[in-house]
Amino acid sequence: MIRWVAVIFLGLTVFYALLPWILVKVGVGRIIGDVQFKLLDRIFVLPFGSTVLWSALAFLIAEVVKRTCAFC
């Protein structure tokens, strides 16, 4: 489970740097626990809270798929 949290955290951090206008609309970076700071006129976001939320959502989706898959 800790690997998934680390992977999702890194993914959200990279995607936030690449596509901030899309992820802000989804809500990444505005949840309690997300850290934002400004350095040299750039805003950096460390999405700790979003990572926990998205990893829990991914886990629930994986569990539903695993339980409903007829061929698995």
ChimeraX commands (.cxc) that place a marker at each C-alpha (Angstrom):
marker #1 position 0.00,0.00,0.00 radius 0.5
marker #1 position 2.84,2.41,0.81 radius 0.5
marker #1 position 4.22,1.94,-2.71 radius 0.5
marker #1 position 0.90,3.01,-4.21 radius 0.5
marker #1 position 0.81,6.10,-2.02 radius 0.5
marker #1 position 4.35,7.01,-3.10 radius 0.5
marker #1 position 3.58,6.44,-6.79 radius 0.5
marker #1 position 0.38,8.47,-6.67 radius 0.5
marker #1 position 2.16,11.24,-4.74 radius 0.5
marker #1 position 4.92,11.46,-7.35 radius 0.5
marker #1 position 2.39,11.28,-10.18 radius 0.5
marker #1 position 0.28,14.07,-8.73 radius 0.5
marker #1 position 3.35,16.20,-8.13 radius 0.5
marker #1 position 4.56,15.79,-11.72 radius 0.5
marker #1 position 1.14,16.24,-13.29 radius 0.5
marker #1 position 0.46,19.29,-11.14 radius 0.5
marker #1 position 3.62,20.88,-12.47 radius 0.5
marker #1 position 2.66,20.03,-16.07 radius 0.5
marker #1 position -1.09,20.71,-16.08 radius 0.5
marker #1 position -2.06,22.99,-13.20 radius 0.5
marker #1 position -5.25,24.35,-14.76 radius 0.5
marker #1 position -6.80,20.88,-15.17 radius 0.5
marker #1 position -5.84,19.48,-11.77 radius 0.5
marker #1 position -7.02,22.58,-9.91 radius 0.5
marker #1 position -10.47,22.09,-11.46 radius 0.5
marker #1 position -10.47,18.48,-10.18 radius 0.5
marker #1 position -9.49,19.69,-6.70 radius 0.5
marker #1 position -5.87,18.61,-6.41 radius 0.5
marker #1 position -3.89,21.07,-4.31 radius 0.5
marker #1 position -6.81,22.52,-2.39 radius 0.5
marker #1 position -7.51,19.73,0.09 radius 0.5
marker #1 position -6.53,19.97,3.75 radius 0.5
marker #1 position -3.00,18.59,4.00 radius 0.5
marker #1 position -1.78,19.86,0.63 radius 0.5
marker #1 position 1.19,22.20,0.99 radius 0.5
marker #1 position 1.65,25.19,-1.30 radius 0.5
marker #1 position 4.63,27.50,-1.23 radius 0.5
marker #1 position 6.06,30.20,-3.45 radius 0.5
marker #1 position 9.72,30.19,-4.41 radius 0.5
marker #1 position 11.26,32.54,-6.95 radius 0.5
marker #1 position 7.84,33.64,-8.28 radius 0.5
marker #1 position 6.67,30.05,-8.86 radius 0.5
marker #1 position 4.05,28.24,-6.83 radius 0.5
marker #1 position 4.97,24.70,-5.82 radius 0.5
marker #1 position 2.43,22.24,-4.49 radius 0.5
marker #1 position 3.10,19.08,-2.49 radius 0.5
marker #1 position -0.21,17.21,-2.62 radius 0.5
marker #1 position -0.08,15.15,0.59 radius 0.5
marker #1 position -3.82,15.30,1.27 radius 0.5
marker #1 position -4.73,14.70,-2.35 radius 0.5
marker #1 position -2.42,11.69,-2.42 radius 0.5
marker #1 position -4.25,10.06,0.47 radius 0.5
marker #1 position -7.64,10.79,-1.08 radius 0.5
marker #1 position -6.74,9.56,-4.60 radius 0.5
marker #1 position -4.95,6.45,-3.32 radius 0.5
marker #1 position -8.00,5.52,-1.22 radius 0.5
marker #1 position -10.20,6.04,-4.27 radius 0.5
marker #1 position -7.90,3.90,-6.44 radius 0.5
marker #1 position -7.90,1.18,-3.78 radius 0.5
marker #1 position -11.71,1.15,-3.62 radius 0.5
marker #1 position -12.02,0.97,-7.39 radius 0.5
marker #1 position -9.51,-1.89,-7.51 radius 0.5
marker #1 position -11.46,-3.77,-4.83 radius 0.5
marker #1 position -14.75,-3.33,-6.67 radius 0.5
marker #1 position -13.21,-4.50,-9.94 radius 0.5
marker #1 position -11.58,-7.48,-8.23 radius 0.5
marker #1 position -14.83,-8.58,-6.60 radius 0.5
marker #1 position -16.98,-8.14,-9.70 radius 0.5
marker #1 position -14.60,-9.55,-12.29 radius 0.5
marker #1 position -16.01,-12.86,-13.54 radius 0.5
marker #1 position -12.79,-14.02,-15.20 radius 0.5
marker #1 position -10.32,-13.09,-12.45 radius 0.5
marker link #1:1,2 radius 0.2
marker link #1:2,3 radius 0.2
marker link #1:3,4 radius 0.2
marker link #1:4,5 radius 0.2
marker link #1:5,6 radius 0.2
marker link #1:6,7 radius 0.2
marker link #1:7,8 radius 0.2
marker link #1:8,9 radius 0.2
marker link #1:9,10 radius 0.2
marker link #1:10,11 radius 0.2
marker link #1:11,12 radius 0.2
marker link #1:12,13 radius 0.2
marker link #1:13,14 radius 0.2
marker link #1:14,15 radius 0.2
marker link #1:15,16 radius 0.2
marker link #1:16,17 radius 0.2
marker link #1:17,18 radius 0.2
marker link #1:18,19 radius 0.2
marker link #1:19,20 radius 0.2
marker link #1:20,21 radius 0.2
marker link #1:21,22 radius 0.2
marker link #1:22,23 radius 0.2
marker link #1:23,24 radius 0.2
marker link #1:24,25 radius 0.2
marker link #1:25,26 radius 0.2
marker link #1:26,27 radius 0.2
marker link #1:27,28 radius 0.2
marker link #1:28,29 radius 0.2
marker link #1:29,30 radius 0.2
marker link #1:30,31 radius 0.2
marker link #1:31,32 radius 0.2
marker link #1:32,33 radius 0.2
marker link #1:33,34 radius 0.2
marker link #1:34,35 radius 0.2
marker link #1:35,36 radius 0.2
marker link #1:36,37 radius 0.2
marker link #1:37,38 radius 0.2
marker link #1:38,39 radius 0.2
marker link #1:39,40 radius 0.2
marker link #1:40,41 radius 0.2
marker link #1:41,42 radius 0.2
marker link #1:42,43 radius 0.2
marker link #1:43,44 radius 0.2
marker link #1:44,45 radius 0.2
marker link #1:45,46 radius 0.2
marker link #1:46,47 radius 0.2
marker link #1:47,48 radius 0.2
marker link #1:48,49 radius 0.2
marker link #1:49,50 radius 0.2
marker link #1:50,51 radius 0.2
marker link #1:51,52 radius 0.2
marker link #1:52,53 radius 0.2
marker link #1:53,54 radius 0.2
marker link #1:54,55 radius 0.2
marker link #1:55,56 radius 0.2
marker link #1:56,57 radius 0.2
marker link #1:57,58 radius 0.2
marker link #1:58,59 radius 0.2
marker link #1:59,60 radius 0.2
marker link #1:60,61 radius 0.2
marker link #1:61,62 radius 0.2
marker link #1:62,63 radius 0.2
marker link #1:63,64 radius 0.2
marker link #1:64,65 radius 0.2
marker link #1:65,66 radius 0.2
marker link #1:66,67 radius 0.2
marker link #1:67,68 radius 0.2
marker link #1:68,69 radius 0.2
marker link #1:69,70 radius 0.2
marker link #1:70,71 radius 0.2
marker link #1:71,72 radius 0.2
view
